[in-house]
Amino acid sequence: MQKGSVSLLYLVVFFTVVNCEKPTDNTLLVDVNATPETVALYKNLKQLSGEHSLFGHQATLAYGRTWMGDSSRSDVKDVTGSFPALYGWDVADFLPDPRLNEQQNDQKRKKSLDFAKEGLARGGVLTYAWHMRNPVTGRSFYDTTRAVSAILPGGEKHQQYKHTLDEVAAYFRELSPMPVIFRPFHEHNGDWFWWGKGLCTEEEYRALWRFTFNYLVNEKEVHNLIWAFSPDRSRTNIHTFKRDYFYGYPGDNFVDIIGLDNYWDVGHPANTASPPVRAEQFIKSLTMTSEIADSLGKITALTETGLEAIPDSTFWTKTLLKGMLANASTQKMVYVQVWRNANYEREQRDHYYAPFPGQVSAPDFIKFRNTEFVLFEDELPDLYSIDR
């Protein structure tokens, strides 16, 4: 098969299911009233599964290692000639920031929408995580003051949380009918975010996810979301992975994508295992995540990964791609997303996960881009149409 000329067969599906009941066809989305474009994206990703994986990059249009504010630019494009296929953004990118005035917040929201629409206009895919400020203290998402119980129904901050969700709903409806892969409350099995393990009970976490889903989908009628669940690999035991994976899992009726955030096995400095062991466990983690997805009739993705500052000149082909191509299960990751490229002048740190021109891994990144398996934006088929 020629790269970028993927032949897909699509079916038009009409269905009506009341409330949150699981669809009879488990390849459909958990939102049974999802827009046709949202259904099409999910079905087309499922068709690509096993043959191709979309490459994604967080905040790729907003700034790069050496630049800020340039129009239609990305470090990924500077190196490869193409934008990434998947654009990673954050709900915090558009929600009001208490440190800004009203005009500044309006500009912030508009810029976020403009970036999203730019990617969609070229046929790219959007995914949004949510680094939400601690709703009790108003401080950073890293503030681990207990907060989940406070925003659940009956909690002291519940109405405030509903108001925040109203703003989230309004933003996503502005993108509708085009879809968004929504990945809230990620890496919840870690203890570094206020929604994490040990900072709320497992049932409180499930209740938070389910309330958020029901409020956005059923109350606010946001029907262009694909819901992605993504625990962190570092807090799963490779020997009990399938059991550990389901910590906090809200249920099959509330999740569309079985995801995994895995920095741990691809070079994280805290992982002291030998390179061969890390490589083996990377493959195992992807294999078992994919097997879980298959067992539930869902698609799977490597929702976050990467190596900070990419000191390994062959990281892209010898670590990341090698793991993803290891077997039929690992090849089912429908997308792989690396984290953002912090602007050095602004942040004064080497915090980047995609190469820029001259970076040591840039030649290998081009090899990665040129493989048949990985798709960048300029190679995408039409992912938003069933009748083509």
ZIPEKA-V745246 format. One record per residue. N is the residue number from 0. RES is the residue in three letters. PHI is phi in whole degrees, 0 to 359 (* if undefined). OMEGA is omega as a letter, one per 20 degrees, with the letter a starting at -180 (none if undefined). Layout:
[[N,RES,PHI,OMEGA] [N,RES,PHI,OMEGA]]
This chain:
[[0,MET,*,r] [1,GLN,287,r] [2,LYS,299,r] [3,GLY,88,r] [4,SER,238,a] [5,VAL,274,r] [6,SER,270,a] [7,LEU,237,r] [8,LEU,247,a] [9,TYR,242,r] [10,LEU,242,r] [11,VAL,272,a] [12,VAL,242,r] [13,PHE,246,a] [14,PHE,205,r] [15,THR,220,r] [16,VAL,228,a] [17,VAL,277,r] [18,ASN,55,a] [19,CYS,253,a] [20,GLU,296,a] [21,LYS,291,r] [22,PRO,300,r] [23,THR,293,r] [24,ASP,266,a] [25,ASN,284,r] [26,THR,273,a] [27,LEU,274,a] [28,LEU,286,r] [29,VAL,290,r] [30,ASP,273,a] [31,VAL,288,r] [32,ASN,254,a] [33,ALA,302,r] [34,THR,297,r] [35,PRO,305,r] [36,GLU,293,r] [37,THR,290,r] [38,VAL,298,a] [39,ALA,298,a] [40,LEU,300,a] [41,TYR,297,a] [42,LYS,296,a] [43,ASN,290,r] [44,LEU,297,r] [45,LYS,296,r] [46,GLN,295,r] [47,LEU,287,a] [48,SER,305,a] [49,GLY,97,a] [50,GLU,246,a] [51,HIS,215,r] [52,SER,223,r] [53,LEU,283,r] [54,PHE,266,a] [55,GLY,233,a] [56,HIS,215,a] [57,GLN,287,r] [58,ALA,54,a] [59,THR,294,a] [60,LEU,269,a] [61,ALA,280,a] [62,TYR,189,r] [63,GLY,221,a] [64,ARG,304,a] [65,THR,238,a] [66,TRP,214,r] [67,MET,210,r] [68,GLY,82,r] [69,ASP,289,a] [70,SER,281,r] [71,SER,49,r] [72,ARG,233,r] [73,SER,206,r] [74,ASP,302,r] [75,VAL,298,r] [76,LYS,292,r] [77,ASP,301,a] [78,VAL,272,a] [79,THR,256,a] [80,GLY,89,r] [81,SER,223,r] [82,PHE,289,r] [83,PRO,295,r] [84,ALA,285,a] [85,LEU,239,a] [86,TYR,255,r] [87,GLY,271,r] [88,TRP,227,a] [89,ASP,222,r] [90,VAL,303,r] [91,ALA,297,r] [92,ASP,295,a] [93,PHE,241,r] [94,LEU,290,r] [95,PRO,302,r] [96,ASP,258,a] [97,PRO,299,r] [98,ARG,278,a] [99,LEU,251,r] [100,ASN,276,a] [101,GLU,299,r] [102,GLN,296,r] [103,GLN,295,r] [104,ASN,292,r] [105,ASP,297,r] [106,GLN,295,r] [107,LYS,299,a] [108,ARG,295,r] [109,LYS,297,r] [110,LYS,298,r] [111,SER,299,r] [112,LEU,297,r] [113,ASP,299,r] [114,PHE,299,a] [115,ALA,298,a] [116,LYS,292,r] [117,GLU,298,r] [118,GLY,297,r] [119,LEU,298,a] [120,ALA,298,r] [121,ARG,267,r] [122,GLY,93,r] [123,GLY,283,a] [124,VAL,244,a] [125,LEU,253,r] [126,THR,224,a] [127,TYR,238,r] [128,ALA,270,r] [129,TRP,213,r] [130,HIS,271,a] [131,MET,277,r] [132,ARG,303,r] [133,ASN,302,a] [134,PRO,287,r] [135,VAL,274,a] [136,THR,262,a] [137,GLY,79,a] [138,ARG,268,a] [139,SER,302,r] [140,PHE,297,r] [141,TYR,278,r] [142,ASP,286,a] [143,THR,268,r] [144,THR,302,a] [145,ARG,301,a] [146,ALA,217,a] [147,VAL,301,a] [148,SER,300,a] [149,ALA,289,a] [150,ILE,257,r] [151,LEU,285,r] [152,PRO,309,a] [153,GLY,93,a] [154,GLY,280,a] [155,GLU,294,a] [156,LYS,250,a] [157,HIS,296,a] [158,GLN,296,r] [159,GLN,298,r] [160,TYR,295,r] [161,LYS,298,r] [162,HIS,297,r] [163,THR,297,r] [164,LEU,295,r] [165,ASP,299,r] [166,GLU,289,r] [167,VAL,298,a] [168,ALA,298,a] [169,ALA,299,r] [170,TYR,294,a] [171,PHE,294,r] [172,ARG,293,r] [173,GLU,292,r] [174,LEU,270,a] [175,SER,296,j] [176,PRO,274,a] [177,MET,289,a] [178,PRO,274,r] [179,VAL,228,r] [180,ILE,278,a] [181,PHE,256,a] [182,ARG,233,a] [183,PRO,280,r] [184,PHE,51,a] [185,HIS,283,r] [186,GLU,52,a] [187,HIS,289,r] [188,ASN,277,r] [189,GLY,267,a] [190,ASP,240,a] [191,TRP,261,r] [192,PHE,249,a] [193,TRP,295,r] [194,TRP,266,a] [195,GLY,278,a] [196,LYS,297,a] [197,GLY,89,r] [198,LEU,254,r] [199,CYS,206,r] [200,THR,281,r] [201,GLU,300,a] [202,GLU,290,r] [203,GLU,297,r] [204,TYR,297,r] [205,ARG,300,a] [206,ALA,298,r] [207,LEU,296,r] [208,TRP,299,a] [209,ARG,295,r] [210,PHE,297,a] [211,THR,300,r] [212,PHE,300,a] [213,ASN,296,a] [214,TYR,291,a] [215,LEU,291,a] [216,VAL,280,a] [217,ASN,269,a] [218,GLU,278,a] [219,LYS,264,r] [220,GLU,57,r] [221,VAL,268,a] [222,HIS,241,r] [223,ASN,236,a] [224,LEU,249,r] [225,ILE,247,a] [226,TRP,268,a] [227,ALA,247,r] [228,PHE,254,a] [229,SER,213,r] [230,PRO,291,a] [231,ASP,262,a] [232,ARG,297,a] [233,SER,297,a] [234,ARG,252,r] [235,THR,241,r] [236,ASN,278,a] [237,ILE,300,a] [238,HIS,277,r] [239,THR,233,a] [240,PHE,303,a] [241,LYS,293,r] [242,ARG,287,a] [243,ASP,296,a] [244,TYR,303,a] [245,PHE,274,r] [246,TYR,302,r] [247,GLY,76,a] [248,TYR,300,a] [249,PRO,283,r] [250,GLY,122,a] [251,ASP,298,a] [252,ASN,281,a] [253,PHE,233,a] [254,VAL,224,r] [255,ASP,255,a] [256,ILE,240,r] [257,ILE,270,a] [258,GLY,249,r] [259,LEU,212,r] [260,ASP,264,a] [261,ASN,224,r] [262,TYR,266,a] [263,TRP,301,a] [264,ASP,269,a] [265,VAL,245,r] [266,GLY,125,r] [267,HIS,301,a] [268,PRO,296,r] [269,ALA,280,r] [270,ASN,273,a] [271,THR,267,r] [272,ALA,295,r] [273,SER,292,r] [274,PRO,307,r] [275,PRO,297,r] [276,VAL,292,r] [277,ARG,301,a] [278,ALA,298,r] [279,GLU,297,a] [280,GLN,285,r] [281,PHE,300,r] [282,ILE,298,a] [283,LYS,298,a] [284,SER,295,r] [285,LEU,292,r] [286,THR,301,a] [287,MET,287,r] [288,THR,297,r] [289,SER,296,r] [290,GLU,295,r] [291,ILE,298,r] [292,ALA,301,r] [293,ASP,301,a] [294,SER,294,a] [295,LEU,258,a] [296,GLY,71,a] [297,LYS,241,r] [298,ILE,267,a] [299,THR,229,a] [300,ALA,207,r] [301,LEU,269,a] [302,THR,288,r] [303,GLU,207,r] [304,THR,196,r] [305,GLY,134,a] [306,LEU,237,a] [307,GLU,299,r] [308,ALA,66,r] [309,ILE,40,r] [310,PRO,287,a] [311,ASP,275,a] [312,SER,292,r] [313,THR,242,a] [314,PHE,305,a] [315,TRP,292,a] [316,THR,265,a] [317,LYS,270,r] [318,THR,248,a] [319,LEU,292,a] [320,LEU,295,a] [321,LYS,301,r] [322,GLY,293,a] [323,MET,288,r] [324,LEU,264,a] [325,ALA,299,a] [326,ASN,202,a] [327,ALA,297,a] [328,SER,285,a] [329,THR,296,a] [330,GLN,288,a] [331,LYS,272,r] [332,MET,296,a] [333,VAL,286,r] [334,TYR,208,r] [335,VAL,227,a] [336,GLN,238,r] [337,VAL,259,a] [338,TRP,281,a] [339,ARG,279,r] [340,ASN,253,a] [341,ALA,298,r] [342,ASN,287,a] [343,TYR,295,a] [344,GLU,299,a] [345,ARG,280,a] [346,GLU,254,r] [347,GLN,55,r] [348,ARG,204,r] [349,ASP,270,a] [350,HIS,240,r] [351,TYR,212,a] [352,TYR,231,r] [353,ALA,237,a] [354,PRO,287,r] [355,PHE,237,a] [356,PRO,306,a] [357,GLY,93,r] [358,GLN,292,a] [359,VAL,299,a] [360,SER,265,a] [361,ALA,302,r] [362,PRO,299,r] [363,ASP,290,r] [364,PHE,295,r] [365,ILE,295,r] [366,LYS,299,r] [367,PHE,301,r] [368,ARG,297,a] [369,ASN,276,r] [370,THR,287,a] [371,GLU,295,a] [372,PHE,291,a] [373,VAL,268,r] [374,LEU,249,r] [375,PHE,257,a] [376,GLU,301,a] [377,ASP,286,r] [378,GLU,245,a] [379,LEU,286,r] [380,PRO,285,r] [381,ASP,288,a] [382,LEU,268,a] [383,TYR,247,a] [384,SER,231,r] [385,ILE,268,r] [386,ASP,270,a] [387,ARG,239,none]]
